[in-house]
Amino acid sequence: MIEYTNSITPEDYMELRKKVGWFEFPLEEAKAGLENAYMVLCARDGKKAVGLMRLLWDGGYVAVISDVMVDPEYQGQGIGRYLVESCIQRIKKDMKSGYKVKLDLQAAPGKESFYKKFGFIERPNEKMGSGMTQWFKMEE
C-alpha cells in the first residue's frame, strides 16, 4: 500500500532520480533543494521511496512544480496523479483571498498529455512563447 509523507532523504531522492533516468548531483545540493521547497510529497511503498513531487513557491504569484517522478516499476498506479493533485490543492488552500497564482512546470518529453489532464497548457501558444532553461555548472 502506498503512503505519502512530507520528507525524503537526499540519498533516497537521488536514487529515485537515477531510477527515472535523470542526472545526479551532490547530496548537499539535493538536501538544500529539499529543505527549501515549499512542499515535498514523497510516495512510499513501505520504507522505499517510489515517487516524489516538489513545489517551489515564495507565496507570490508564481509557483513551480518540480521533480514529479515515479519509479518506473510503480508508474500507472495513480501515484503521479496524486502527487500533482496534492500540489494543486495545497496552492489553492494556501492562497490568500484575491490572489492569482501561475503554476508552472516543465514536462518531461512525452508527458505533456499527463499534465493537460490537470488544466496545464503547452507553450508556445498564441499568448505565451516557449519556456526556456539555462543550466550552470561549477567546475571542480
C-alpha positions as CSV (number, residue, x, y, z in Angstrom):
1,M,0.0,0.0,0.0
2,I,1.3,3.4,-1.0
3,E,1.6,6.0,1.8
4,Y,2.6,9.7,1.4
5,T,5.0,11.6,3.6
6,N,6.4,15.2,3.5
7,S,10.0,14.2,3.6
8,I,12.7,12.2,1.8
9,T,16.4,11.8,2.4
10,P,18.8,13.3,-0.1
11,E,20.0,9.7,-0.7
12,D,16.5,8.4,-1.5
13,Y,15.9,11.4,-3.6
14,M,19.0,10.8,-5.7
15,E,18.2,7.1,-6.0
16,L,14.7,8.0,-7.4
17,R,16.3,10.4,-9.8
18,K,18.6,7.6,-11.0
19,K,15.6,5.2,-11.5
20,V,13.8,7.7,-13.7
21,G,16.9,8.4,-15.8
22,W,17.6,11.9,-14.5
23,F,21.2,13.2,-13.8
24,E,22.7,13.2,-10.4
25,F,24.3,16.0,-8.4
26,P,25.9,16.4,-5.0
27,L,23.9,15.3,-2.0
28,E,24.5,18.7,-0.3
29,E,22.7,20.3,-3.3
30,A,19.9,17.8,-3.1
31,K,19.5,18.5,0.6
32,A,19.3,22.2,0.0
33,G,16.7,21.8,-2.7
34,L,14.5,19.6,-0.5
35,E,14.8,21.8,2.6
36,N,14.0,25.0,0.7
37,A,11.0,23.6,-1.2
38,Y,7.6,25.0,-0.1
39,M,6.2,21.5,-0.2
40,V,7.7,18.0,-0.6
41,L,5.5,15.0,-1.1
42,C,7.0,11.5,-1.2
43,A,5.2,8.3,-2.1
44,R,6.4,5.3,-0.2
45,D,5.9,1.5,-0.5
46,G,7.0,0.6,3.0
47,K,10.3,2.4,3.5
48,K,11.0,2.6,-0.2
49,A,10.6,6.0,-1.9
50,V,8.7,5.3,-5.2
51,G,7.5,8.8,-6.1
52,L,8.2,12.5,-5.4
53,M,7.0,16.0,-6.1
54,R,8.4,19.3,-5.0
55,L,6.6,22.6,-5.0
56,L,8.6,25.8,-5.2
57,W,6.7,28.9,-4.1
58,D,7.5,32.1,-2.4
59,G,3.9,33.0,-1.6
60,G,3.7,35.4,-4.5
61,Y,2.1,34.9,-7.9
62,V,4.4,32.3,-9.4
63,A,4.8,28.8,-8.2
64,V,6.7,25.9,-9.9
65,I,6.1,22.2,-9.7
66,S,9.4,20.4,-9.8
67,D,10.6,16.9,-9.8
68,V,7.4,14.9,-10.4
69,M,8.9,11.4,-10.7
70,V,7.6,7.9,-10.1
71,D,9.7,4.8,-10.1
72,P,9.1,3.1,-13.4
73,E,8.0,-0.1,-11.6
74,Y,5.2,1.9,-9.9
75,Q,4.0,4.0,-12.9
76,G,0.4,3.7,-14.0
77,Q,-0.9,3.3,-10.4
78,G,-2.1,6.8,-9.9
79,I,0.9,8.0,-7.8
80,G,1.8,10.8,-10.2
81,R,-1.8,11.9,-10.4
82,Y,-2.0,12.0,-6.6
83,L,1.3,14.0,-6.3
84,V,0.2,16.7,-8.8
85,E,-3.4,16.9,-7.4
86,S,-2.0,17.3,-3.9
87,C,0.2,20.1,-5.1
88,I,-2.6,22.0,-6.7
89,Q,-4.8,21.5,-3.6
90,R,-2.0,22.9,-1.4
91,I,-1.6,26.0,-3.6
92,K,-5.4,26.7,-3.6
93,K,-5.6,26.1,0.2
94,D,-2.7,28.5,1.0
95,M,-3.6,31.3,-1.5
96,K,-5.0,34.4,0.2
97,S,-8.3,36.0,-0.9
98,G,-8.0,37.8,-4.2
99,Y,-4.6,36.1,-5.1
100,K,-3.8,34.8,-8.6
101,V,-1.0,32.2,-8.8
102,K,0.5,31.0,-12.0
103,L,1.7,27.4,-11.5
104,D,4.4,26.4,-13.9
105,L,6.2,23.1,-14.7
106,Q,8.5,21.7,-17.3
107,A,7.1,18.4,-18.5
108,A,9.5,15.6,-19.4
109,P,9.3,14.7,-23.1
110,G,6.2,12.8,-23.9
111,K,4.5,13.6,-20.6
112,E,2.6,16.7,-21.8
113,S,-0.7,14.8,-22.1
114,F,-0.5,13.7,-18.4
115,Y,-0.3,17.4,-17.3
116,K,-3.1,18.5,-19.6
117,K,-5.5,16.4,-17.5
118,F,-4.9,19.0,-14.7
119,G,-5.5,22.0,-16.9
120,F,-1.9,22.8,-17.8
121,I,-1.4,24.3,-21.3
122,E,1.5,23.8,-23.6
123,R,3.9,26.5,-24.6
124,P,4.4,28.1,-27.0
125,N,0.8,29.1,-27.8
126,E,-0.9,32.3,-29.1
127,K,-0.4,34.1,-25.7
128,M,2.9,32.7,-24.5
129,G,6.3,31.9,-26.0
130,S,8.4,28.9,-25.4
131,G,9.6,28.0,-21.9
132,M,13.3,28.4,-21.6
133,T,16.0,27.0,-19.4
134,Q,19.7,27.5,-18.7
135,W,21.9,25.2,-16.6
136,F,25.1,26.3,-14.8
137,K,27.8,24.0,-13.6
138,M,30.7,25.0,-11.3
139,E,33.8,23.2,-12.3
140,E,35.6,21.3,-9.5
